[in-house]
């Protein structure tokens, strides 16, 4: 965080946080709309509105208190907390939407302030003979006065004014509760549980009332002006939220017991008819709306100032201009001017009812984000997350879910539009910003914990293994990762959908600080390669001075999927024998591990156009055949091979050709494999004929040739001649299965 956003003279305590929040909670909605809600859905329905609303606000307040006590909270309030937890890109996307809602809220409260003058309009007509139709005669001068005060005097004067208006607000509530009516004298308490249905539905009424509860985080925006944010933010926010909820419950009871449903719904200032001294309600309304507008006018500029200080905007001048504060105490004067222009535009429009719902949407997204941060931190179990105040993970999860649910219940169109706007902002900011921390970093801790728990669960779970349920879990050990990418490609194809793969780059050297650093650098490069090719392969490195030791170490690697590894893949370049010899010499080790073995022989032709896979079968491949076909099918499932096909070539003595051809056709059709009968070709091979010649002839244009081998061939061919003699064809995958696989 740029140091310019922290107020060099931060001297506010907890009280300003509490007063800013409570004055926003007990604001325009309470005076102008709460009576309509009680008249529409009754006392019980209003209690449900208060309860549901606080299922959002209380978890949010607790999450906010928790996060604020885990980190140094600087200027920018909610934006700072979200951006330092989710990353600047996501924080800025939400922060810009939050700023707009705060800026428009200034206009919303000023327009509501104009409603307070409805009480004196009859007096003006009587005394002056002039009828006022347009409340902008009151609202525009009021807004201009607020702007002048904030630009010239700053937050200090704003807080002094806030003390006055909160005092007026308190007096108006006391006189309201002291008042009585004729209705209250005959009120029957049984009416408290009377069921009432609003013509426009429960959630329509909820949408009208909910903006009252959104003021609970208003004081957080003063974070840069607080002496001890870790103390003041939790105490002030939680106190305002809980006290506000209690007051609303009592107001609902007082309204229900003091006026009829018709009066409550039709008279905006019904509270003035109930209060001990009626005029105090318009005065309280004016005080509440002005205090809310004042609070928003203090908070919004500090949000955009913090966003500019983070250099979020693509234009350097814009960042500098909005982040610049006064020399004395870093008051966001430029940001206040910008906020004032936005507020003035909406005040001139005169009606922000539609915008008010969007404001609620943006606040909902902000609250949901705060709850989600808290929940994820609980689940991620990050040792650096040590807040002095701790919420409960289930409360944070409840708050996040309720935010999303209520957004769509209130207005589905606005909910989609709000989320869509923030998605667009995120991608725009991510594309322009230098910082890359974003979506990829959010869930790392959670994923680590989830992966660990899943691995342990899968290890403990009983595994009912059958050959019919077989799928490849492949380990690949390669010394030539940066000379040839064929093995990495093969692992990518096998691990795409059906299989799992771990690719291990082998550094043949003694373990030391230098070789470890070298291996880590190569690991980083391989991960980048894997990301660019959208591979699902897990990458590792291994340092060992011995080929045998490296193979033994690799074999003992745990499976990344929760199931044990069951196959080993090695790669060598045709004509180079050193690594192939090391693999063959350790065949007994692989057999002891009960691993299937695949050896990829690569050539300069590579994998060609990735169109044709040729599978060669002979009488010695009964056990290998199914694995060879299954691997070909799995490879063909990758999008790189979307235009590919499998062709099966079988070599048998002439007398059994027809029988073997029918067997292969039955095998592929019953196993639902994408192999046409026209692509199955059985060739005669008599004693003394060289099978390699047929393979070189028929598979010269194949992009991958699959050939089987078995233990007896390895033992009798220590000179590795088994893997030679295929100079005219491209890449070859030699396959040796430990046990027969079934194609069902």
C-alpha positions in Angstrom: 0.0 0.0 0.0 1.4 3.4 -0.9 2.2 5.4 2.1 0.4 8.4 0.8 -3.0 7.1 1.8 -2.3 6.9 5.5 -3.3 10.0 7.3 -0.2 11.4 8.9 -2.4 12.8 11.7 -4.6 9.8 12.4 -6.3 10.8 15.7 -9.8 9.2 15.5 -10.9 6.7 18.1 -13.7 4.1 18.2 -16.5 6.6 18.7 -16.3 8.1 15.2 -16.5 4.5 13.7 -19.6 3.8 15.8 -21.3 7.2 15.2 -20.7 7.0 11.4 -22.2 3.5 11.2 -25.1 4.0 13.6 -26.1 7.3 12.0 -26.2 5.6 8.6 -28.1 2.6 9.9 -30.7 4.8 11.6 -31.2 7.0 8.5 -33.5 7.9 5.7 -35.0 4.4 5.4 -36.0 4.3 9.1 -37.9 7.6 8.9 -39.4 7.3 5.4 -39.9 3.6 4.6 -39.9 1.5 7.8 -43.6 2.4 8.5 -44.5 1.2 5.0 -42.8 -2.1 5.7 -44.6 -2.7 9.0 -47.9 -1.8 7.5 -47.3 -4.2 4.5 -46.0 -7.3 6.2 -47.0 -6.7 9.9 -44.8 -7.0 13.0 -43.9 -10.6 12.5 -43.0 -10.0 8.8 -40.9 -7.0 9.8 -39.1 -9.1 12.4 -38.2 -11.6 9.6 -36.9 -8.7 7.5 -34.7 -7.6 10.4 -33.5 -11.1 11.1 -32.8 -12.0 7.4 -31.0 -8.6 6.9 -28.8 -9.2 9.9 -28.0 -12.7 8.8 -25.9 -10.7 6.3 -24.8 -7.8 8.4 -23.8 -9.6 11.6 -21.6 -12.2 9.9 -20.1 -9.4 7.8 -19.4 -7.3 10.8 -17.7 -10.3 12.6 -15.7 -11.1 9.4 -14.7 -7.5 9.1 -13.6 -7.4 12.8 -11.7 -10.6 12.3 -9.8 -9.6 9.2 -9.1 -6.1 10.6 -7.4 -7.6 13.7 -5.1 -9.8 11.6 -3.5 -7.0 9.6 -2.5 -3.4 9.7 -5.5 -1.6 8.2 -4.6 1.6 6.4 -6.7 4.0 4.4 -9.4 2.7 2.1 -11.5 0.7 4.5 -13.2 -2.2 2.9 -11.2 -1.8 -0.3 -8.0 -2.2 1.7 -9.1 -5.3 3.5 -10.4 -7.0 0.3 -7.4 -6.0 -1.9 -4.9 -7.2 0.7 -6.8 -10.5 1.1 -7.9 -11.3 -2.5 -5.3 -9.3 -4.4 -5.3 -5.8 -5.9 -6.9 -6.8 -9.1 -10.0 -8.4 -7.5 -9.9 -5.8 -4.7 -10.0 -3.0 -7.2 -12.8 -4.5 -9.3 -14.9 -4.7 -6.1 -13.5 -1.4 -4.8 -14.5 0.6 -7.9 -18.0 -0.7 -7.6 -18.0 0.0 -3.9 -16.8 3.5 -4.5 -19.5 4.2 -7.0 -22.2 2.9 -4.6 -20.7 5.1 -1.9 -20.6 8.2 -4.1 -24.2 7.6 -5.4 -25.3 7.1 -1.8 -24.4 10.7 -1.1 -27.0 11.7 -3.6 -29.5 9.2 -2.3 -29.3 10.6 1.2 -29.4 14.2 0.1 -32.6 13.5 -1.9 -34.0 11.8 1.2 -33.0 15.0 3.1 -35.3 16.9 0.8 -38.3 14.8 1.9 -37.9 16.2 5.4 -39.2 19.6 4.1 -42.6 18.0 3.1 -43.7 18.8 6.7 -43.1 22.6 6.3 -44.5 22.9 2.8 -48.1 23.7 4.1 -46.6 26.3 6.4 -44.8 27.9 3.5 -48.0 28.0 1.4 -49.9 29.6 4.3 -47.2 32.2 5.2 -45.8 33.1 1.9 -48.4 31.9 -0.6 -45.8 29.9 -2.5 -46.0 26.2 -3.3 -42.8 24.2 -3.7 -43.1 21.3 -6.1 -39.4 20.5 -6.6 -37.3 19.3 -3.6 -34.2 20.1 -5.5 -34.6 23.7 -4.2 -33.5 22.2 -0.9 -31.2 19.3 -1.9 -28.9 21.1 -4.3 -27.9 23.9 -1.8 -27.6 21.3 0.9 -25.2 19.2 -1.2 -23.2 22.2 -2.2 -22.8 23.2 1.4 -21.6 19.7 2.3 -19.1 19.7 -0.5 -17.8 23.1 0.5 -17.4 22.0 4.1 -15.6 18.7 3.2 -13.3 20.3 0.6 -12.3 23.2 2.9 -12.5 21.7 6.4 -12.1 18.0 5.8 -13.0 15.1 8.1 -12.4 16.9 11.4 -15.3 19.3 10.8 -17.3 16.4 9.4 -16.9 14.5 12.7 -17.8 17.6 14.7 -21.0 17.9 12.7 -21.6 14.2 13.1 -21.7 14.6 16.9 -24.5 17.2 16.5 -26.6 15.3 14.1 -26.3 12.1 16.1 -27.5 13.9 19.2 -30.5 15.2 17.2 -31.2 11.7 16.0 -31.1 10.3 19.5 -33.5 13.0 20.8 -35.9 12.3 17.9 -36.0 8.6 18.7 -36.5 9.2 22.4 -39.5 11.5 21.7 -40.8 9.0 19.2 -40.9 6.2 21.8 -42.4 8.6 24.4 -45.3 9.5 22.1 -48.8 7.8 22.2 -51.9 7.8 20.0 -55.5 6.9 20.2 -54.7 3.7 18.4 -52.1 2.7 21.0 -54.7 3.0 23.8 -57.0 0.3 22.3 -54.2 -1.8 20.7 -54.6 -5.5 21.2 -51.2 -7.4 21.6 -52.7 -10.3 19.6 -52.2 -8.2 16.5 -48.5 -8.6 16.8 -48.7 -12.1 15.4 -51.3 -11.2 12.8 -50.4 -12.6 9.4 -50.2 -10.1 6.6 -49.2 -10.4 3.0 -47.9 -7.5 0.9 -49.4 -7.1 -2.5 -45.9 -6.8 -4.0 -44.4 -9.6 -2.1 -42.1 -10.1 0.9 -38.8 -9.5 -0.9 -40.1 -6.3 -2.5 -40.6 -4.9 1.0 -37.2 -6.4 2.0 -35.5 -4.6 -0.9 -36.9 -1.3 0.4 -35.7 -1.9 4.0 -32.4 -3.6 3.4 -30.4 -0.4 2.5 -30.9 0.7 6.1 -28.7 -2.2 7.3 -25.9 -1.5 4.8 -24.6 1.4 6.9 -22.9 -0.9 9.3 -19.5 -0.7 7.5 -19.7 3.0 6.9 -17.2 3.7 9.7 -14.6 1.3 8.2 -13.9 3.9 5.5 -12.2 6.1 8.2 -9.5 3.4 8.7 -6.7 5.8 7.5 -7.8 8.4 10.1 -7.9 6.0 13.1 -5.3 5.8 15.8 -5.9 2.0 16.4 -7.9 0.5 13.5 -7.5 -3.0 14.9 -9.4 -1.9 18.0 -11.8 0.7 16.7 -13.1 -1.1 13.6 -14.3 -4.3 15.4 -15.7 -2.5 18.4 -17.4 0.3 16.5 -18.8 -1.8 13.7 -20.2 -4.6 15.9 -21.6 -2.2 18.4 -23.4 -0.2 15.7 -24.8 -3.4 14.0 -26.2 -5.0 17.2 -27.5 -1.7 18.7 -29.1 -0.8 15.3 -30.8 -4.2 15.2 -32.3 -3.8 18.7 -33.5 -0.3 17.9 -35.2 -1.5 14.7 -37.1 -4.2 16.6 -38.4 -1.7 19.1 -39.3 0.7 16.3 -41.3 -2.1 14.6 -43.2 -2.8 17.9 -43.9 0.9 18.5 -45.2 1.4 14.9 -47.4 -1.7 15.1 -48.9 -0.6 18.4 -49.4 3.0 17.5 -51.0 3.2 14.0 -53.2 1.1 11.7 -51.7 -0.7 8.7 -53.4 1.8 6.3 -51.8 4.8 8.0 -48.4 3.2 8.2 -48.5 2.4 4.4 -49.9 5.8 3.2 -48.1 8.3 5.4 -44.4 8.6 4.9 -43.9 10.7 8.0 -46.2 8.6 10.2 -43.6 8.7 13.0 -44.3 12.5 13.4 -47.9 11.6 14.2 -46.7 9.2 17.0 -43.9 11.2 18.5 -44.4 13.3 21.7 -43.4 16.4 19.7 -44.2 15.9 16.0 -41.8 18.4 14.4 -38.8 16.5 15.9 -39.3 13.7 13.3 -38.6 15.9 10.2 -35.8 17.4 12.1 -34.4 14.0 12.9 -34.9 12.9 9.3 -32.9 15.9 8.1 -30.2 15.2 10.7 -30.1 11.4 9.9 -30.0 12.0 6.1 -27.4 14.7 6.4 -25.3 12.6 8.7 -25.5 9.6 6.3 -24.6 11.9 3.4 -21.8 13.3 5.4 -20.5 9.8 6.3 -20.6 8.7 2.7 -18.9 11.9 1.6 -16.1 11.2 4.0 -15.8 7.5 3.1 -16.1 7.4 -0.7 -13.1 9.7 -1.4 -10.9 7.7 0.9 -11.9 4.5 -1.0 -11.0 6.0 -4.4 -7.8 7.6 -2.9 -6.7 4.1 -1.8 -7.4 2.7 -5.2 -5.4 5.4 -6.9 -2.5 4.9 -4.4 -2.4 1.2 -5.5 -1.9 2.5 -9.1 -4.9 0.5 -10.3 -5.9 2.8 -13.1 -4.0 2.4 -16.4 -3.3 6.2 -16.5 -0.5 7.4 -14.2 -1.9 10.9 -14.0 -5.3 9.6 -12.8 -3.7 7.5 -10.2 -1.6 10.4 -8.9 -4.5 12.9 -9.0 -7.0 10.8 -7.0 -4.4 9.6 -4.5 -3.0 13.0 -3.8 -3.9 14.4 -0.4 -3.4 17.7 1.4 0.1 18.3 2.8 -1.2 18.8 6.4 -3.1 15.6 7.0 -3.5 13.9 3.7 -7.2 14.8 3.2 -8.4 13.4 -0.1 -9.4 16.8 -1.6 -9.2 15.7 -5.2 -11.1 12.5 -4.6 -13.7 14.6 -2.7 -14.2 16.8 -5.7 -14.6 13.8 -8.0 -17.2 12.3 -5.6 -19.0 15.6 -5.3 -19.4 15.7 -9.1 -20.9 12.2 -9.2 -23.2 13.0 -6.3 -24.3 16.3 -7.9 -25.2 14.6 -11.2 -27.5 12.2 -9.4 -29.1 14.8 -7.2 -29.9 16.8 -10.4 -31.6 13.7 -11.7 -33.8 13.9 -8.6 -34.7 10.2 -8.5 -32.4 7.4 -7.7 -34.8 4.7 -6.8 -33.6 2.3 -9.5 -30.0 3.1 -8.7 -30.7 2.4 -5.0 -31.2 -1.3 -5.8 -27.9 -1.3 -7.6 -26.3 0.3 -4.6 -27.6 -2.5 -2.5 -26.2 -5.0 -5.0 -22.7 -3.6 -4.8 -22.9 -3.5 -1.0 -24.0 -7.1 -1.1 -21.0 -8.1 -3.2 -18.7 -6.3 -0.8 -20.2 -8.0 2.2 -20.2 -11.3 0.5 -16.5 -10.9 -0.3 -15.6 -10.0 3.3 -17.5 -13.1 4.5 -15.8 -15.3 1.9 -12.4 -14.1 2.9 -13.1 -15.0 6.5 -14.4 -18.4 5.6 -11.5 -19.2 3.3 -9.0 -18.1 5.9 -10.6 -20.5 8.4 -10.5 -23.3 5.9 -7.0 -22.6 4.6 -5.5 -22.8 8.1 -2.7 -20.3 7.2 -0.4 -20.0 10.2 0.1 -16.3 9.4 -3.6 -15.7 9.9 -3.8 -14.9 13.6 -6.6 -12.4 14.3 -7.1 -11.3 17.8 -10.9 -11.4 17.2 -12.2 -14.7 15.7 -15.5 -15.2 14.0 -16.9 -18.7 13.2 -16.4 -20.2 9.8 -20.0 -21.3 9.6 -21.2 -17.7 10.2 -18.9 -16.4 7.5 -20.2 -19.0 5.1 -23.8 -18.2 6.0 -23.1 -14.5 5.4 -21.6 -15.2 1.9 -24.5 -17.5 0.9 -27.1 -15.1 2.1 -25.6 -12.2 0.2 -25.7 -14.2 -3.1 -29.2 -15.5 -2.4 -30.7 -12.1 -1.5 -29.1 -10.4 -4.5 -31.0 -12.7 -6.8 -34.2 -12.6 -4.7 -34.3 -8.8 -4.7 -33.6 -8.2 -8.4 -32.1 -10.9 -10.6 -31.4 -8.5 -13.4 -29.5 -6.1 -11.2 -27.7 -9.0 -9.5 -26.4 -10.3 -12.9 -25.5 -6.8 -14.0 -23.6 -6.0 -10.8 -21.6 -9.2 -11.0 -21.1 -8.8 -14.7 -19.7 -5.3 -14.2 -17.2 -6.5 -11.6 -16.1 -9.3 -13.9 -15.5 -6.9 -16.7 -13.6 -4.5 -14.3 -11.5 -7.4 -13.1 -10.4 -8.5 -16.5 -9.8 -4.9 -17.7 -7.7 -4.1 -14.6 -5.8 -7.4 -14.8 -5.0 -6.7 -18.4 -3.7 -3.2 -17.7 -2.2 -3.6 -14.2 1.4 -4.6 -13.5 0.5 -6.8 -10.6 -0.5 -10.3 -11.5 -1.9 -11.5 -8.2 -5.5 -12.4 -8.8 -7.8 -15.3 -9.2 -5.0 -17.8 -9.4 -3.8 -16.9 -5.8 -7.2 -16.7 -4.1 -7.9 -20.4 -3.4 -4.3 -21.7 -2.9 -4.5 -22.2 0.8 -8.0 -23.7 0.6 -7.0 -26.0 -2.3 -3.9 -27.2 -0.3 -6.1 -28.1 2.7 -8.8 -29.7 0.6 -6.2 -31.7 -1.4 -4.6 -32.9 1.9 -7.9 -34.0 3.4 -8.9 -35.7 0.1 -5.6 -37.5 -0.1 -5.8 -38.8 3.4 -9.5 -39.8 2.8 -8.6 -41.7 -0.3 -5.7 -43.4 1.3 -7.9 -44.6 4.2 -10.8 -45.6 2.0 -11.2 -49.3 1.1 -10.2 -49.8 -2.5 -12.1 -52.4 -4.4 -9.6 -53.0 -7.2 -10.5 -54.9 -10.3 -8.8 -55.1 -13.7 -12.0 -53.8 -15.3 -11.7 -50.5 -13.3 -8.1 -50.0 -14.3 -6.9 -46.6 -15.4 -3.3 -45.4 -15.8 -1.5 -43.6 -13.0 1.9 -43.0 -14.7 5.3 -42.0 -13.5 7.7 -40.7 -16.1 11.4 -40.3 -15.3 13.4 -38.3 -17.9 16.9 -36.9 -18.1 16.3 -35.1 -21.3 13.4 -32.9 -20.5 14.7 -29.8 -22.3 16.2 -31.7 -25.3 13.0 -33.4 -26.3 9.4 -32.8 -25.2 8.0 -36.1 -26.5 7.7 -37.7 -23.0 6.1 -34.6 -21.6 3.6 -34.6 -24.5 2.8 -38.3 -24.0 2.2 -37.7 -20.3 -0.1 -34.8 -21.2 -2.2 -37.0 -23.4 -2.4 -39.9 -21.0 -3.3 -37.6 -18.0 -5.9 -35.4 -19.8 -9.1 -37.2 -18.9 -8.7 -40.8 -18.1 -5.3 -41.1 -16.4 -3.1 -39.4 -13.9 0.5 -38.5 -14.4 3.6 -37.4 -12.5 6.6 -36.2 -14.6 9.9 -36.3 -12.9 12.9 -34.5 -14.3 16.1 -36.4 -13.3 19.2 -34.4 -12.5 22.1 -36.8 -12.4 24.3 -35.2 -9.8 25.1 -35.2 -6.1 22.7 -33.4 -3.9 23.9 -29.9 -2.8 22.7 -26.4 -2.4 23.8 -25.6 -5.9 22.2 -28.6 -7.6 19.0 -28.1 -5.6 18.8 -24.5 -6.8 19.5 -25.6 -10.4 16.7 -28.3 -10.1 14.3 -25.7 -8.8 15.0 -23.4 -11.7 14.4 -26.3 -14.1 11.2 -27.2 -12.3 9.9 -23.7 -12.7 10.6 -23.8 -16.5 8.8 -27.2 -16.8 5.8 -25.9 -14.9 5.6 -22.9 -17.3 5.8 -25.3 -20.2 3.1 -27.4 -18.7 0.9 -24.4 -18.1 1.3 -23.1 -21.7 0.2 -26.5 -23.1 -2.7 -26.8 -20.6 -1.4 -30.0 -19.2 -2.8 -31.9 -16.2 0.6 -33.5 -15.4 2.2 -33.0 -12.0 5.8 -31.9 -12.3 8.7 -32.8 -10.0 12.5 -32.9 -10.0 14.8 -35.5 -8.6 18.6 -35.3 -7.9 20.6 -38.5 -7.7 24.2 -39.6 -8.7 22.9 -43.0 -9.8 20.5 -44.1 -12.5 19.3 -47.1 -10.4 18.9 -45.0 -7.3 16.9 -42.4 -9.2 14.6 -45.1 -10.6 14.1 -46.7 -7.2 13.3 -43.2 -5.7 10.9 -42.5 -8.5 9.0 -45.8 -8.1 8.3 -44.9 -4.4 6.7 -41.6 -5.2 3.0 -41.5 -4.0 0.2 -41.2 -6.5 -1.2 -37.7 -6.9 -4.7 -38.9 -7.3 -5.1 -40.9 -4.2 -4.6 -44.2 -6.1 -1.2 -45.8 -6.3 0.9 -45.4 -9.4 0.8 -48.4 -11.6 2.9 -47.6 -14.7 6.4 -46.3 -15.5 7.2 -44.4 -18.7 10.8 -43.8 -19.9 11.9 -42.1 -23.1 15.1 -42.4 -25.2 16.2 -41.2 -28.6 16.7 -43.7 -31.3 20.4 -44.5 -31.7 21.2 -43.5 -28.1 21.7 -46.5 -25.8 22.9 -45.2 -22.4 19.6 -44.3 -20.8 17.8 -47.3 -22.4 20.4 -49.7 -21.1 20.0 -48.3 -17.6 16.2 -48.8 -17.8 16.5 -52.4 -19.1 19.1 -53.2 -16.4 16.6 -52.2 -13.8 13.7 -54.2 -15.2 13.7 -56.4 -12.2 13.2 -53.4 -9.9 10.1 -52.3 -12.0 8.7 -55.8 -11.8 9.2 -55.9 -8.0 7.2 -52.7 -7.8 4.4 -54.3 -9.9 4.5 -51.5 -12.5 3.6 -51.8 -16.1 6.4 -50.5 -18.3 6.3 -48.2 -21.3 9.4 -47.1 -23.2 9.0 -44.3 -25.7 11.5 -44.3 -28.6 11.6 -40.9 -30.2 12.8 -39.9 -33.6 13.3 -36.6 -35.6 9.8 -37.1 -37.1 8.2 -36.6 -33.7 4.5 -37.3 -33.5 3.8 -36.0 -37.0 0.3 -34.8 -37.7 -1.2 -36.7 -34.9 -3.6 -38.6 -37.1 -2.7 -42.3 -37.1 -1.9 -44.6 -34.2 -0.8 -48.1 -35.3 -1.0 -50.9 -32.8 1.0 -54.0 -33.7 0.0 -57.3 -32.1 1.4 -60.9 -32.5 0.9 -64.2 -30.8 3.2 -63.2 -27.9 1.1 -60.1 -27.1 -2.0 -61.7 -25.6 -1.3 -60.0 -22.3 0.0 -56.7 -23.8 -2.7 -56.3 -26.4 -5.5 -54.9 -24.3 -3.2 -52.4 -22.6 -1.8 -51.3 -26.0 -5.3 -50.7 -27.3 -6.5 -48.9 -24.1 -3.5 -46.6 -24.1 -4.1 -45.8 -27.8 -7.7 -45.0 -27.0 -6.7 -42.8 -24.1 -4.2 -40.9 -26.2 -6.8 -40.4 -28.9 -9.1 -38.8 -26.4 -6.9 -35.7 -26.2 -7.9 -32.7 -28.4 -4.4 -32.9 -30.1 -5.6 -36.1 -31.7 -9.2 -35.1 -32.5 -8.8 -36.1 -36.1 -6.9 -39.2 -35.3 -7.7 -42.9 -35.7 -6.5 -46.2 -34.4 -5.4 -49.0 -36.8 -4.6 -52.4 -35.5 -2.1 -54.6 -37.3 -1.8 -58.3 -36.2 0.8 -60.8 -37.4 -0.1 -64.5 -37.1 0.6 -67.7 -38.9 -1.7 -68.2 -42.0 -3.7 -71.0 -40.5 -5.2 -68.9 -37.7 -5.5 -65.5 -39.5 -9.3 -65.7 -39.8 -9.9 -66.7 -36.2 -7.7 -63.9 -34.9 -9.3 -61.3 -37.1 -12.7 -62.2 -35.8 -11.4 -62.1 -32.2 -10.0 -58.6 -32.7 -13.2 -57.3 -34.3 -15.3 -58.7 -31.4 -12.9 -57.2 -28.9 -13.1 -53.7 -30.3 -16.8 -53.7 -31.0 -17.8 -55.2 -27.6 -15.5 -52.8 -25.8 -17.1 -49.8 -27.7 -13.7 -48.7 -29.0 -13.6 -46.2 -31.9 -11.9 -48.7 -34.2 -13.6 -49.6 -37.4 -13.4 -53.2 -38.7 -11.8 -51.7 -41.8 -8.9 -50.5 -39.7 -8.1 -54.0 -38.4 -5.7 -55.8 -40.6 -4.3 -59.3 -39.9 -1.1 -60.1 -41.8 0.5 -63.5 -42.3 3.9 -64.1 -40.7 5.6 -67.4 -41.2 8.5 -68.8 -39.4 11.8 -67.2 -40.5 10.1 -63.9 -41.6 11.2 -60.6 -40.0 8.3 -58.8 -38.3 10.3 -55.6 -38.2 10.2 -55.4 -41.9 6.4 -55.5 -42.0 6.2 -52.8 -39.3 8.7 -50.6 -41.2 6.6 -51.1 -44.4 3.1 -50.5 -43.1 3.8 -47.9 -40.4 6.2 -45.7 -42.2 3.6 -42.9 -42.2 2.2 -43.5 -38.7 2.4 -40.7 -36.2 2.7 -43.2 -33.3 3.4 -46.9 -33.4 2.6 -49.1 -30.4 4.5 -52.4 -30.0 4.4 -54.9 -27.2 7.3 -56.7 -25.5 7.4 -59.2 -22.6 9.8 -60.3 -19.9 11.3 -63.2 -21.8 12.3 -60.9 -24.6 14.0 -58.5 -22.2 15.9 -61.3 -20.5 17.1 -62.8 -23.7 18.0 -59.5 -25.3 20.5 -57.8 -23.0 22.0 -56.0 -26.0 18.7 -54.1 -26.3 18.3 -55.2 -29.9 14.6 -55.6 -29.0 14.1 -51.8 -29.4 16.2 -51.4 -32.6 15.5 -52.1 -36.2 12.7 -49.5 -36.7 14.6 -46.8 -38.6 11.9 -46.1 -41.2 9.1 -45.2 -38.7 8.5 -42.3 -36.3 7.9 -42.4 -32.6 7.3 -45.8 -31.0 5.7 -46.7 -27.7 6.9 -50.1 -26.4 4.5 -51.6 -23.9 4.9 -54.3 -21.3 2.0 -55.1 -19.0 2.4 -56.7 -15.6 -1.1 -58.3 -15.7 -3.7 -58.5 -18.5 -6.1 -55.6 -18.7 -9.8 -56.2 -19.6 -11.7 -54.2 -22.2 -15.3 -54.3 -21.1 
